[in-house]
Amino acid sequence: ILVDKINRNRKEEGMEIEAAIMEAGKTRLQPIILTTITTITGLLPITIKEAGWAPMGYSIIFGLLFSTLLSLIVVPLLYQKFAKKELDTNGKHYKLDEDREHQGITKEYEKTVQSQTTASIKEATHQ
């Protein structure tokens, strides 16, 4: 959800990568933290009281803490490093449009070559 919010900030709001990450982080921080706290709070009684459930409870709790840190720190850093720059054009995808135009030219060229090849084959078979 954090990455989706960052993408929406960039596409719909026209934000640059850093600003989009900061705004999405501020927006999603509270829900992520509250979800982590409520889950841990729900697991603590069974983890502490029931010896049979303790290993699984501790595994879930520490796994949740680790994944929360990944979500709030590592994911935004990786997004910043590997995000495509062409989304930073106020919602316009200039680079993508250029690629599409190039692909259109390439397809036209392929059609022309194919029709010329087909015509050459027809001529060769009729002679």
N, C-alpha and C positions, 0 to 999 in steps of 0.2 A: 504494500500500500504506500510505503514511503517513496519508492521509485516511481510509482504511478503519479503521486502528488508532485514529485519533481518534474516529471515529463509534462504534466498538465500546466504547471507554472511556466515552463519554458514555451510550450506551444500556445496556450490560450492567453497568458499574461505577457508574453514576450520577454521574460526575464533571462538574464545570462545564467550560466551554470552555477556560479557561486551563490548568487542571490536566490536562485530557485532552491538550492540545497538548504540554505539557511532558513528560508521561509517554511519549507516542507518540514524541516527538523523541528522548528518551533511549533508548527501545527500538530505534528504527530508525536511529539515528546510525551505529552500528558497521557494520551491513550495507551501508548506502549508501556510507560511506567506503571499506570494504574492496572493494566492487565497483568503485568508481572507481579505486582504486589498482591493483588487479589488471589492469583493462582497459588503463590507461595503461602499466603495466609491460609488458604484452604487445605493445603497439603501438610502444613506443620503439625497439626494435631495428630494425624494418623502416622506421620513420620516419627514423632517423638514418643507416642504412647504404644504403638504396635511394633514390636521387635521384628516381626515377619515382613512388615511393609517398609521398614526403615531404609534398606538399601535402595529400593525403587524410589521412595520418596526423596531421598537425598540426590539420587541421580537426576530426577526430574527437576528438582529445585536448582541444582547447580547448572544443569543443561539450560534451563530457562534463563538464569542469570547470564550465562555465557552468550546465548543467542540474543539477549537484549543488548549486550555490549556490541555484538557484531552488527545488529540492526542500527544502532545509534551512532556508531563510530566507523566501523570498517566499510559498510555498504556505501555511505555517502562519500568516503574517500575513494573507493574504487569507482564509483559513478563519476566523480570529478576527473579521475585519471583517464577513464576509457569512454566517456560520453562523446557522442558525435557532435562536432562543433556546428554543423549546418542547421541545427534546430535553433540556434541563437540569432535568428533573423526576424524577430518580432512576429513569429508565427508563420513566416513565409519560408518555404523550403527551396531556396535558390539552387543550392547544389543538387538537391534531388531533382528539381525541374530540369537542370542542365543535363543530368544523367538520363532523364526520360527523353529529352530532345535528342540526345546522342543515340539512345537506343532506337528511337523512331527513324533516324537517318540510317542507322545500321540495318534495320528491318527493311526499309525501302531499297537499300543497296542489295540486300540478300534477295528480295523479290525480283529485282532487275536481273541479277546474275542468274537466278533460277529460270526466269522466262527466256533469257538468252540461251542458256544451256538446253532448255527444252526445245527451243526453235532449232538449235544446231543439231540436236539428236534427230528431230523430225526430218530435217534436210538430209542428213546422212542416211537415214533409213529409206527415204524415197529415191535416192539416186541409184 
